[in-house]
Amino acid sequence: MAHSNSYKTSSTKAHQSSSVSPLHRSGSTTMIRDSVEYQIDQRLYQLYENLRACNPSVLLMVNALNVVIRQHPALGPVITTCGDLECFIEAVTAYEEEAEL
């Protein structure tokens, strides 16, 4: 009686490249950041808080914020670097302090 020792092989596919790029690091932590200003208003603040409550990935959150920022350029530049995100969060914190939230 002949035995067939056929082993099932598995193959893994390489990850497809995504059309969404991750946030780029703005440089070393000792580098002085460019001054990026964000104008936080009640609508943008509420969006930020609603997104935080949903707890999405940072990239999804930034993409959602950037949709609004692109529609209203006066709010500030789109968030493309970690430094930009830090500036945005600092602006949100300042808004909370001013509005006593």
C-alpha positions in Angstrom: 0.0 0.0 0.0 1.5 3.3 -1.1 1.1 6.3 1.1 1.0 9.7 -0.4 2.8 12.2 1.7 1.3 15.3 0.2 1.6 18.3 2.4 -0.6 21.3 1.9 1.5 24.4 1.5 0.2 27.8 2.3 1.2 30.9 0.6 1.0 34.3 1.9 0.4 37.2 -0.4 2.4 40.4 0.0 0.4 43.2 1.4 -1.1 45.4 -1.2 0.1 49.0 -1.0 -2.5 51.3 0.3 -3.6 54.5 -1.3 -3.6 56.1 2.2 -0.2 57.1 3.4 0.6 57.1 7.1 1.5 60.3 8.9 5.1 61.2 8.2 7.4 62.1 11.0 8.3 65.7 10.9 11.9 65.1 12.1 13.8 64.4 15.3 12.2 65.3 18.5 14.8 68.0 19.2 13.9 69.7 15.9 12.1 73.0 16.3 8.7 72.7 14.7 7.4 75.1 12.1 4.6 77.2 13.4 1.4 75.6 12.3 -1.8 77.2 13.5 -5.2 75.7 13.6 -8.4 77.7 14.3 -10.6 75.4 16.3 -14.3 76.3 16.2 -17.3 74.6 17.9 -18.0 72.4 14.9 -14.4 71.2 14.5 -14.1 70.6 18.2 -17.3 68.6 18.3 -16.1 66.5 15.4 -12.8 65.9 17.2 -14.7 64.8 20.4 -17.1 62.6 18.5 -14.2 60.9 16.7 -12.4 60.4 20.1 -15.5 58.8 21.5 -15.5 56.3 18.6 -11.8 55.5 19.2 -10.8 55.0 15.6 -7.2 54.6 14.5 -5.1 57.8 14.5 -5.0 57.6 10.7 -8.8 57.4 10.3 -9.2 60.2 12.7 -6.7 62.4 10.9 -8.4 61.6 7.5 -11.8 62.6 8.9 -10.4 65.8 10.3 -8.7 66.6 7.0 -11.9 66.3 5.1 -13.3 69.2 7.1 -10.0 71.1 7.1 -9.9 70.9 3.3 -13.4 72.2 3.0 -12.6 75.1 5.3 -9.0 76.2 4.7 -9.3 79.0 7.2 -9.2 76.3 9.9 -5.5 75.6 9.1 -3.4 73.3 6.9 -4.3 69.6 6.4 -2.6 67.3 9.0 0.2 65.5 7.2 2.9 65.0 9.9 3.0 64.0 13.5 4.1 67.5 14.3 1.0 68.9 12.6 -1.2 66.5 14.7 0.6 67.6 17.8 -0.1 71.3 16.9 -3.8 70.4 16.2 -4.1 68.7 19.6 -2.5 71.7 21.3 -5.0 74.0 19.6 -7.8 71.8 20.8 -6.4 71.9 24.3 -6.2 75.7 24.1 -9.8 75.9 22.8 -11.0 73.7 25.7 -9.2 76.0 28.2 -10.6 79.2 26.7 -14.1 77.8 26.5 -13.7 76.3 30.0 -14.8 72.8 28.7 
